[in-house]
Amino acid sequence: MDWGTDLWDQYDIIDKHTQSGLELVEKYVKFVKERTEIEQNYAKQLRNLTKKYNPKRGCREEQECRFSNHQSFLDILNEMNDYAGQRELIAENMMMNICIELTKYLQELKMERKTHLSEAKKAQQSLESTYKQLDSSKKRFEREWREADKAAQYAEKTDQDINATKADVEKAKQQANMRTHIAEECKNDYAAQLQKYNQEQSRFYFSDVPLIFNKLQDMDERRVRKLAQGYVLFSDTERHVMPIIGKCLEGVTKAGTNVNERNDSIALIEQYKSGFERPGDLDFEDYSQGINRASSDSSLGTLGTPKGPLELLGKNRSKPFWLFSKKSKLSPSPSSLTPLSTPPAPSPANGPPSPKFGRDPLSYCLKEINKTVKPRISSFRTLGRTPTVTEDFGHLPPEQRRKRLQQKLDDIGKELQKEADQSEALGKMKDVYEKNPQMGDPASLSPQINQTAQNMERLRGELNKYESWLTEAGRRGDSMLRRGTLREDALSYTSHSNNNGSTHEPYSPDGTHSEEGTLDPSQAIYAEFDDDFEEEELVAPIGQCTAMYNFPGASEGTITMQEGEVLSVVEEDKGDGWTRVRRANGNEGYIPTSYVSISISK
């Protein structure tokens, strides 16, 4: 069965059907395009989502990636990013293999359909033209035969008329013969036209139209077959990436199974273990006796109820444990300190007698300390509660210091090995140049060789320096656990306020006693009081300043500053070119004095 045989008279139906098929292809292409847009938007949203939750470089979250639960979350983000890439691949393949291919094929079908319909119209027009000629010859034959019949009747009537002359009869007969001859010619022409039309009609209905309709049928079947392939590609495109998507989902599952809570706890311990001992019990301090600032063993910084470790922890949550615990690390031997429960008797050997207090002895002590203690730069508050960073990492707890020193040694060792390899390569190249002067000048390598030798010498010096610091950190770890570190400001206050002429033992750069030194209890007293005093009270601002330039505040103890920002001045420039300021949120730090315009309140 085919269209040319069974639908020979359904031209309009075939026309509408083929047009509907092409419109279906266009509709499907539009559908796939919208699907690709959905896939692209979905992939874009997934990428934006993973980018939003990916940690910024250098932020706290990136530093926490050493924990398995944090790393697993990053793995999930990476897998989702790959998943988004597969959705983009689906959209791209659908656009290339379905939309573009079907659109191109659709244009070809439209041109082919137009050609076939044009051929059918031409055949129809040719048949109609032949029929018009047939009809014209038929009408002429009919008209001429009628005229010939009239002429014959007139000649016969004239012949029977007795009044008609012989000439009239001859004329009438001639006219009748002429009309009859013309009618015969029209008859022959009509017969020829009829034969031609019948042939045209037979060719049209039995050859031309069936051939055209069969071509349209073949075109439509090819269209359906191509559209079916597009339907299959719609699913195959996504099915081909399903294994990769499955791997992405397996990666998410694997990220979840890789989480190890025990290892995370151990990693946290290894990262933040300070190596200090826990604070010991506080001794009872009897304030029922008078206060002797020069000779008393009690702490002026803890007037009132002694604070336990939990109270100290609640008060200093913003500070690392090893910082606030240094008050309790001072554990002098009984032989060096008088028990706090028994106030010492005033003695000339211990210094001048206690000053006469008024109604409030604490306020008098605070006033005396403010007069005596000189301003400090490296206090916890001015440095944002961060100790001054030193090259030997002495600001870190013992355990962390040893780790950082070991890491630094490893880095220097790698650099030294790299320089050694380069020196060896330069030496071999120099030997080659000396044996083959045409390849290069050996003297041209001398600057590089000298520079490499200098770098190696410098790295060896740094390696020896850090090795000595690492040895010192390992040797003095136990003593630091027992004694802790003392603040330089407490030492300055003690040496400035002590008038009994006694000498103090030297201190090491990191704030601990030297090997032969002993701890003075008064130093511990004022160091402890200084920390409490600094935590409890904010220094009132003495003015304001306006930033004239941007300042990054990259070094320790400084804060960032933007042009036009207004800050409170806490401490004026002491001649070193730095001014201490405070933001509205309480952050303090130093900024260059020349970068701001200062207005001091009177």
C-alpha positions as CSV (number, residue, x, y, z in Angstrom):
1,M,0.0,0.0,0.0
2,D,1.2,3.4,-0.9
3,W,0.0,6.9,-1.1
4,G,0.1,7.1,-5.0
5,T,-2.3,4.2,-5.3
6,D,-4.6,4.5,-2.3
7,L,-4.5,8.3,-1.8
8,W,-4.4,9.3,-5.5
9,D,-7.3,11.8,-4.9
10,Q,-6.2,13.0,-1.4
11,Y,-3.8,15.7,-2.4
12,D,-4.9,18.1,0.3
13,I,-4.7,15.4,3.0
14,I,-1.2,14.6,2.0
15,D,-0.3,18.3,2.0
16,K,-1.6,18.8,5.5
17,H,-0.1,15.6,6.8
18,T,3.4,16.3,5.6
19,Q,3.2,19.9,6.9
20,S,2.0,18.5,10.3
21,G,5.0,16.2,10.4
22,L,7.5,19.0,9.8
23,E,5.8,21.0,12.5
24,L,6.2,18.1,14.9
25,V,10.0,18.1,14.2
26,E,10.1,21.8,14.9
27,K,8.2,21.3,18.1
28,Y,10.5,18.5,19.3
29,V,13.6,20.6,18.5
30,K,12.1,23.4,20.6
31,F,11.4,21.0,23.4
32,V,15.0,19.7,23.4
33,K,16.3,23.3,23.4
34,E,14.3,24.1,26.5
35,R,15.5,20.9,28.1
36,T,19.2,22.0,27.4
37,E,18.5,25.4,29.0
38,I,17.2,23.7,32.1
39,E,20.2,21.5,32.2
40,Q,22.6,24.4,31.8
41,N,20.8,26.4,34.4
42,Y,20.8,23.5,36.8
43,A,24.5,23.0,36.2
44,K,25.2,26.7,36.7
45,Q,23.3,26.7,40.0
46,L,25.2,23.6,41.1
47,R,28.5,25.3,40.3
48,N,27.4,28.5,42.1
49,L,26.4,26.4,45.1
50,T,29.7,24.5,45.3
51,K,31.6,27.8,44.9
52,K,29.6,29.4,47.7
53,Y,30.4,26.7,50.2
54,N,34.0,26.2,49.1
55,P,36.4,27.8,51.6
56,K,38.3,30.9,50.6
57,R,42.1,30.6,50.3
58,G,43.7,31.2,53.7
59,C,40.4,31.2,55.7
60,R,39.8,29.3,58.8
61,E,37.7,26.6,57.0
62,E,40.6,25.8,54.7
63,Q,42.9,25.4,57.7
64,E,40.4,22.9,59.2
65,C,40.5,20.7,56.1
66,R,43.0,18.4,57.9
67,F,40.0,16.9,59.7
68,S,38.3,14.1,57.9
69,N,34.7,15.5,58.2
70,H,35.8,18.8,56.7
71,Q,37.8,17.1,54.0
72,S,34.8,14.8,53.2
73,F,32.6,17.9,52.8
74,L,35.1,19.4,50.3
75,D,35.2,16.0,48.5
76,I,31.4,16.2,48.2
77,L,31.6,19.7,46.8
78,N,34.1,18.5,44.2
79,E,31.9,15.6,43.3
80,M,28.9,17.9,42.9
81,N,31.1,20.2,40.7
82,D,31.9,17.1,38.5
83,Y,28.2,16.2,38.6
84,A,27.4,19.7,37.3
85,G,29.9,19.2,34.5
86,Q,28.0,16.0,33.4
87,R,24.8,18.0,33.3
88,E,26.5,20.5,31.1
89,L,27.7,17.6,28.9
90,I,24.2,16.4,28.6
91,A,23.0,19.8,27.4
92,E,25.9,20.1,25.0
93,N,25.3,16.7,23.4
94,M,21.6,17.2,23.1
95,M,22.1,20.5,21.4
96,M,24.7,19.1,19.0
97,N,23.2,15.7,18.2
98,I,19.5,16.5,18.4
99,C,18.7,20.2,18.0
100,I,21.4,21.1,15.4
101,E,21.1,17.8,13.4
102,L,17.3,17.9,13.3
103,T,17.2,21.5,12.4
104,K,19.5,20.9,9.5
105,Y,17.5,17.9,8.4
106,L,14.3,19.8,8.8
107,Q,15.4,22.4,6.3
108,E,16.3,19.7,3.8
109,L,12.8,18.1,4.2
110,K,11.1,21.5,3.7
111,M,13.0,22.0,0.5
112,E,12.2,18.4,-0.7
113,R,8.5,18.7,0.2
114,K,8.3,22.0,-1.6
115,T,9.9,20.5,-4.7
116,H,7.4,17.5,-4.8
117,L,4.4,19.7,-4.2
118,S,5.6,22.1,-7.0
119,E,5.9,19.1,-9.4
120,A,2.4,18.0,-8.5
121,K,1.1,21.5,-9.1
122,K,2.8,21.7,-12.5
123,A,1.3,18.4,-13.5
124,Q,-2.1,19.6,-12.4
125,Q,-1.7,22.8,-14.3
126,S,-0.6,20.9,-17.4
127,L,-3.7,18.7,-17.2
128,E,-5.9,21.7,-16.7
129,S,-4.4,23.5,-19.6
130,T,-5.0,20.4,-21.9
131,Y,-8.5,20.2,-20.7
132,K,-9.1,23.8,-21.5
133,Q,-7.8,23.2,-25.0
134,L,-10.1,20.2,-25.3
135,D,-13.1,22.2,-24.1
136,S,-12.3,25.0,-26.5
137,S,-12.0,22.6,-29.5
138,K,-15.2,20.9,-28.4
139,K,-17.1,24.2,-28.2
140,R,-15.8,25.3,-31.6
141,F,-16.7,21.9,-33.1
142,E,-20.2,22.3,-31.6
143,R,-20.6,25.8,-32.9
144,E,-19.3,25.1,-36.4
145,W,-21.4,22.0,-36.7
146,R,-24.4,24.0,-35.8
147,E,-23.6,26.6,-38.4
148,A,-23.0,23.9,-41.0
149,D,-26.3,22.4,-40.3
150,K,-28.0,25.8,-40.7
151,A,-26.2,26.4,-43.9
152,A,-27.3,22.9,-45.3
153,Q,-30.9,23.6,-44.3
154,Y,-30.8,27.0,-46.0
155,A,-29.3,25.6,-49.2
156,E,-32.0,22.9,-49.3
157,K,-34.7,25.5,-48.7
158,T,-33.3,27.7,-51.4
159,D,-33.2,24.8,-53.8
160,Q,-36.9,24.1,-53.3
161,D,-37.8,27.8,-53.6
162,I,-39.3,28.4,-57.1
163,N,-38.6,32.1,-56.8
164,A,-34.9,31.5,-56.1
165,T,-32.5,31.9,-59.0
166,K,-30.0,29.4,-59.9
167,A,-27.2,31.6,-58.7
168,D,-28.8,31.9,-55.3
169,V,-29.1,28.1,-55.1
170,E,-25.5,27.6,-56.1
171,K,-24.3,30.2,-53.5
172,A,-26.3,28.5,-50.8
173,K,-24.9,25.1,-51.6
174,Q,-21.4,26.4,-51.6
175,Q,-21.9,28.1,-48.3
176,A,-23.3,24.8,-46.9
177,N,-20.3,22.9,-48.2
178,M,-17.9,25.3,-46.7
179,R,-19.5,25.2,-43.3
180,T,-19.6,21.5,-43.5
181,H,-15.9,21.4,-44.3
182,I,-15.1,23.7,-41.4
183,A,-17.2,21.6,-39.0
184,E,-15.3,18.5,-40.1
185,E,-12.0,20.2,-39.4
186,C,-13.3,21.2,-35.9
187,K,-14.4,17.7,-35.4
188,N,-11.0,16.3,-36.2
189,D,-9.3,18.9,-34.0
190,Y,-11.7,18.1,-31.1
191,A,-10.9,14.4,-31.6
192,A,-7.2,15.1,-31.4
193,Q,-7.5,17.3,-28.4
194,L,-9.6,14.7,-26.7
195,Q,-7.0,12.0,-27.4
196,K,-4.3,14.3,-26.0
197,Y,-6.2,15.1,-22.9
198,N,-7.0,11.5,-22.2
199,Q,-3.3,10.7,-22.5
200,E,-2.4,13.6,-20.2
201,Q,-5.1,12.6,-17.7
202,S,-4.0,9.0,-17.7
203,R,-0.3,9.9,-17.2
204,F,-1.3,12.4,-14.5
205,Y,-3.4,9.9,-12.4
206,F,-1.5,6.8,-13.1
207,S,2.1,8.0,-13.3
208,D,2.9,11.6,-12.3
209,V,0.7,11.9,-9.2
210,P,1.5,8.4,-7.8
211,L,5.2,9.0,-8.3
212,I,5.0,12.4,-6.5
213,F,2.8,11.1,-3.7
214,N,5.2,8.1,-3.3
215,K,8.1,10.5,-3.0
216,L,6.2,12.5,-0.4
217,Q,5.5,9.2,1.4
218,D,9.2,8.3,1.4
219,M,10.1,11.7,2.6
220,D,7.6,11.5,5.5
221,E,8.8,8.1,6.5
222,R,12.4,9.3,6.5
223,R,11.2,12.2,8.7
224,V,9.5,9.8,11.1
225,R,12.6,7.6,11.2
226,K,14.9,10.6,11.9
227,L,12.6,11.9,14.6
228,A,12.5,8.4,16.2
229,Q,16.3,8.5,16.3
230,G,16.1,11.9,18.0
231,Y,13.7,10.4,20.6
232,V,16.3,7.6,21.3
233,L,19.1,10.1,21.5
234,F,17.2,12.0,24.1
235,S,17.5,9.1,26.5
236,D,20.9,7.8,25.2
237,T,22.5,11.2,25.8
238,E,21.8,11.0,29.5
239,R,22.3,7.3,29.7
240,H,25.9,7.7,28.4
241,V,26.9,10.0,31.3
242,M,25.0,8.0,34.0
243,P,28.2,5.9,34.8
244,I,30.1,9.1,35.5
245,I,27.2,10.5,37.5
246,G,27.1,7.2,39.3
247,K,30.8,7.6,40.1
248,C,30.2,11.1,41.4
249,L,27.5,9.8,43.7
250,E,29.8,6.9,44.7
251,G,32.4,9.6,45.6
252,V,29.8,11.3,47.8
253,T,29.1,8.0,49.5
254,K,32.9,7.4,49.9
255,A,33.4,10.9,51.3
256,G,30.8,10.0,54.0
257,T,32.4,6.7,54.8
258,N,35.9,8.3,55.0
259,V,34.9,10.4,58.0
260,N,36.8,9.1,61.1
261,E,35.8,10.9,64.3
262,R,38.7,9.4,66.2
263,N,41.3,10.6,63.8
264,D,39.7,14.0,63.8
265,S,40.0,14.2,67.6
266,I,43.6,13.1,67.4
267,A,44.4,15.6,64.7
268,L,42.9,18.4,66.8
269,I,45.1,17.3,69.7
270,E,48.2,17.2,67.6
271,Q,47.5,20.6,66.2
272,Y,46.7,22.5,69.4
273,K,48.5,20.5,72.1
274,S,50.5,23.1,74.0
275,G,52.5,20.8,76.3
276,F,51.8,22.8,79.4
277,E,50.7,21.2,82.6
278,R,47.3,21.9,84.0
279,P,47.1,24.7,86.5
280,G,47.6,23.7,90.2
281,D,45.5,24.6,93.2
282,L,45.5,28.2,94.2
283,D,46.7,29.0,97.7
284,F,44.7,30.8,100.3
285,E,45.4,34.5,100.5
286,D,44.8,36.2,103.8
287,Y,43.7,39.8,103.4
288,S,42.8,40.3,107.0
289,Q,46.4,41.6,107.6
290,G,47.7,44.9,106.2
291,I,49.1,45.0,102.6
292,N,52.8,45.5,102.2
293,R,53.4,46.2,98.5
294,A,57.2,45.8,98.6
295,S,57.4,42.6,100.7
296,S,54.0,40.8,100.6
297,D,53.8,37.5,98.9
298,S,50.2,37.9,98.0
299,S,49.0,39.0,94.5
300,L,47.6,42.4,94.1
301,G,45.8,41.2,90.9
302,T,43.5,38.8,92.8
303,L,42.1,40.9,95.5
304,G,38.8,39.2,96.4
305,T,37.8,35.6,96.0
306,P,40.4,33.5,94.2
307,K,39.4,32.4,90.8
308,G,39.5,28.7,89.9
309,P,40.5,27.3,86.5
310,L,36.9,27.2,85.2
311,E,36.3,30.8,86.2
312,L,39.5,31.8,84.4
313,L,38.4,29.8,81.4
314,G,35.1,31.5,81.2
315,K,36.7,34.9,81.5
316,N,39.4,34.3,78.9
317,R,37.5,32.4,76.2
318,S,39.0,34.5,73.5
319,K,42.5,33.6,74.6
320,P,44.3,30.2,74.2
321,F,44.5,28.1,77.3
322,W,48.3,28.4,77.6
323,L,48.1,32.2,77.7
324,F,45.7,32.5,80.6
325,S,47.2,29.5,82.4
326,K,50.6,31.1,82.9
327,K,49.3,32.7,86.1
328,S,49.0,29.3,87.5
329,K,52.2,27.9,86.0
330,L,54.3,29.8,88.6
331,S,55.0,27.1,91.1
332,P,57.9,28.3,93.2
333,S,59.4,26.0,95.7
334,P,58.4,26.3,99.4
335,S,62.0,27.3,100.1
336,S,61.8,30.4,97.9
337,L,58.3,31.7,98.9
338,T,56.7,32.3,102.3
339,P,53.3,30.6,102.6
340,L,50.5,32.9,101.6
341,S,48.5,32.1,104.7
342,T,51.0,33.7,107.0
343,P,51.7,37.4,106.2
344,P,55.4,38.2,106.4
345,A,56.5,40.5,109.2
346,P,57.9,43.9,107.9
347,S,61.6,43.9,107.9
348,P,64.1,46.5,106.9
349,A,65.9,43.9,104.9
350,N,62.9,43.3,102.7
351,G,62.5,47.0,101.7
352,P,60.8,50.1,103.1
353,P,57.7,49.8,105.2
354,S,54.3,49.6,103.5
355,P,52.8,53.0,102.6
356,K,49.9,54.4,104.6
357,F,46.7,53.6,102.8
358,G,43.5,55.6,103.0
359,R,40.1,54.2,102.9
360,D,40.7,52.1,99.7
361,P,44.1,50.4,99.7
362,L,43.4,48.8,96.2
363,S,42.8,52.1,94.5
364,Y,46.1,53.3,96.0
365,C,47.9,50.3,94.6
366,L,46.4,50.8,91.2
367,K,47.5,54.5,91.2
368,E,51.0,53.6,92.2
369,I,51.3,50.9,89.5
370,N,50.1,53.4,86.8
371,K,52.8,55.8,87.9
372,T,55.5,53.1,87.9
373,V,54.8,50.8,85.0
374,K,56.0,52.3,81.7
375,P,53.8,51.9,78.6
376,R,54.2,48.7,76.7
377,I,53.7,47.9,73.1
378,S,53.4,44.1,73.1
379,S,50.4,43.8,75.4
380,F,47.7,41.2,74.7
381,R,45.0,43.8,74.1
382,T,47.0,45.9,71.7
383,L,48.1,42.9,69.7
384,G,44.6,41.5,69.5
385,R,45.4,39.0,72.2
386,T,48.1,37.5,70.0
387,P,51.7,37.2,71.3
388,T,54.5,38.8,69.4
389,V,55.7,36.4,66.7
390,T,59.4,35.6,67.0
391,E,61.8,33.9,64.6
392,D,62.4,31.0,67.0
393,F,58.7,30.5,67.5
394,G,59.2,31.2,71.2
395,H,55.7,32.7,71.3
396,L,54.2,29.3,70.8
397,P,53.6,26.6,73.4
398,P,56.4,24.0,73.7
399,E,54.7,21.2,71.7
400,Q,53.6,23.6,68.9
401,R,57.0,25.2,68.9
402,R,58.8,21.9,68.4
403,K,56.5,21.1,65.5
404,R,57.0,24.4,63.8
405,L,60.8,24.2,64.2
406,Q,60.8,20.7,62.8
407,Q,58.7,21.9,59.8
408,K,61.0,24.8,59.3
409,L,64.0,22.4,59.3
410,D,62.3,20.2,56.7
411,D,61.6,23.2,54.4
412,I,65.2,24.4,54.8
413,G,66.5,20.9,54.1
414,K,64.4,20.8,50.8
415,E,65.8,24.2,49.7
416,L,69.3,23.1,50.6
417,Q,68.9,19.9,48.6
418,K,67.6,21.9,45.6
419,E,70.5,24.3,45.8
420,A,72.9,21.3,46.0
421,D,71.4,19.7,42.9
422,Q,71.7,23.0,41.1
423,S,75.3,23.3,42.2
424,E,76.1,19.8,40.9
425,A,74.4,20.5,37.6
426,L,76.3,23.8,37.2
427,G,79.6,21.9,38.0
428,K,78.9,19.3,35.3
429,M,78.0,22.0,32.8
430,K,81.2,23.8,33.6
431,D,83.2,20.6,33.0
432,V,81.5,20.1,29.7
433,Y,82.3,23.7,28.7
434,E,85.9,23.3,29.7
435,K,86.2,20.1,27.6
436,N,84.2,21.6,24.7
437,P,84.8,25.4,24.5
438,Q,82.6,25.6,21.4
439,M,79.5,24.8,23.5
440,G,79.9,27.7,25.9
441,D,82.2,29.8,28.1
442,P,82.9,28.2,31.5
443,A,83.5,31.7,33.0
444,S,79.8,32.6,32.3
445,L,78.7,30.1,34.9
446,S,80.9,31.5,37.7
447,P,78.3,34.1,38.9
448,Q,75.6,31.4,39.1
449,I,78.0,29.0,40.9
450,N,79.0,31.7,43.4
451,Q,75.4,32.6,44.0
452,T,74.5,29.0,44.6
453,A,77.4,28.6,47.0
454,Q,76.3,31.6,48.9
455,N,72.7,30.3,49.1
456,M,73.9,27.0,50.3
457,E,76.0,28.7,53.0
458,R,73.1,30.8,54.1
459,L,70.8,27.8,54.3
460,R,73.3,25.8,56.3
461,G,73.6,28.7,58.7
462,E,69.8,28.8,59.1
463,L,69.7,25.0,59.4
464,N,72.2,25.1,62.3
465,K,70.3,27.9,63.9
466,Y,67.0,26.1,63.8
467,E,68.6,22.9,64.9
468,S,70.0,24.6,68.0
469,W,66.5,26.1,68.7
470,L,64.9,22.7,68.3
471,T,67.5,21.1,70.7
472,E,66.9,24.0,73.1
473,A,63.1,23.5,72.8
474,G,63.4,19.8,73.6
475,R,65.8,20.4,76.5
476,R,63.8,23.1,78.1
477,G,60.3,21.7,77.6
478,D,60.0,20.3,81.1
479,S,61.2,23.5,82.8
480,M,58.7,25.6,80.8
481,L,55.9,23.2,81.9
482,R,56.9,23.9,85.5
483,R,57.7,27.6,85.4
484,G,56.0,29.0,82.3
485,T,56.9,32.4,80.9
486,L,56.9,35.9,82.5
487,R,55.9,39.1,80.8
488,E,58.6,41.7,80.0
489,D,56.4,44.4,81.5
490,A,56.3,42.6,84.9
491,L,60.1,42.4,84.9
492,S,60.3,46.1,84.1
493,Y,57.9,47.0,86.9
494,T,59.7,44.8,89.5
495,S,63.1,46.1,88.6
496,H,61.8,49.7,88.6
497,S,59.9,49.5,91.9
498,N,62.2,47.4,94.0
499,N,64.3,49.7,96.2
500,N,66.0,47.1,98.5
501,G,69.1,46.9,96.2
502,S,68.7,43.2,95.5
503,T,69.7,41.9,92.2
504,H,67.5,39.8,89.8
505,E,68.5,36.8,87.9
506,P,68.8,37.1,84.1
507,Y,66.0,36.0,81.9
508,S,66.1,34.2,78.5
509,P,64.6,35.9,75.5
510,D,61.4,33.9,75.6
511,G,60.6,35.1,79.1
512,T,61.8,32.0,81.2
513,H,64.6,31.9,83.8
514,S,68.1,31.1,82.7
515,E,69.5,27.8,84.0
516,E,71.0,29.2,87.1
517,G,68.3,31.8,87.9
518,T,65.7,31.6,90.6
519,L,62.1,33.0,90.5
520,D,61.4,36.2,92.6
521,P,57.9,35.9,94.0
522,S,57.2,39.6,93.6
523,Q,57.6,39.2,89.8
524,A,54.9,36.5,89.8
525,I,52.7,38.8,91.9
526,Y,52.9,41.7,89.5
527,A,52.7,39.6,86.4
528,E,49.5,38.0,87.6
529,F,48.1,41.4,88.6
530,D,49.0,42.9,85.3
531,D,47.0,40.3,83.3
532,D,43.9,40.7,85.5
533,F,44.1,44.5,85.3
534,E,44.5,44.4,81.5
535,E,41.6,42.1,81.0
536,E,39.2,43.9,83.3
537,E,39.7,47.5,82.1
538,L,39.7,49.3,78.8
539,V,41.8,52.3,78.3
540,A,39.7,55.4,77.6
541,P,40.3,57.0,74.2
542,I,42.2,60.3,74.2
543,G,41.0,61.5,70.9
544,Q,40.1,60.6,67.3
545,C,41.9,60.2,64.0
546,T,40.9,60.1,60.4
547,A,42.8,57.8,57.9
548,M,44.3,59.7,55.0
549,Y,45.6,56.5,53.2
550,N,44.9,52.8,53.1
551,F,47.0,50.6,55.4
552,P,47.0,46.8,55.1
553,G,48.0,46.0,58.6
554,A,49.9,42.8,57.6
555,S,52.3,42.7,60.5
556,E,51.6,41.5,64.0
557,G,50.1,44.1,66.3
558,T,48.8,46.3,63.5
559,I,45.3,46.6,62.2
560,T,43.9,47.4,58.7
561,M,42.7,50.9,57.9
562,Q,40.8,52.3,55.0
563,E,41.0,55.8,53.7
564,G,38.5,58.1,55.4
565,E,37.9,55.7,58.3
566,V,37.5,57.3,61.8
567,L,39.3,55.6,64.7
568,S,39.6,56.3,68.4
569,V,43.1,57.1,69.6
570,V,44.1,55.1,72.7
571,E,47.8,55.9,72.9
572,E,49.8,58.7,71.3
573,D,52.9,58.3,69.3
574,K,55.9,57.7,71.6
575,G,58.4,58.8,69.0
576,D,58.6,55.5,67.1
577,G,56.1,56.6,64.4
578,W,53.2,54.4,65.6
579,T,49.9,55.3,67.2
580,R,47.6,52.9,69.0
581,V,44.0,53.1,67.9
582,R,40.7,51.3,68.6
583,R,37.8,50.5,66.4
584,A,34.1,50.7,67.5
585,N,34.0,46.8,67.8
586,G,36.9,46.9,70.3
587,N,39.7,45.8,68.0
588,E,43.0,47.6,68.8
589,G,46.3,47.8,67.1
590,Y,49.0,50.2,65.8
591,I,48.9,52.3,62.6
592,P,51.5,54.6,61.1
593,T,51.2,58.1,62.6
594,S,51.9,59.7,59.2
595,Y,48.9,57.9,57.7
596,V,46.3,59.7,59.8
597,S,45.1,63.1,60.9
598,I,44.9,63.1,64.7
599,S,42.7,65.2,66.9
600,I,43.4,64.9,70.6
601,S,40.6,65.7,73.1
602,K,41.5,68.5,75.6
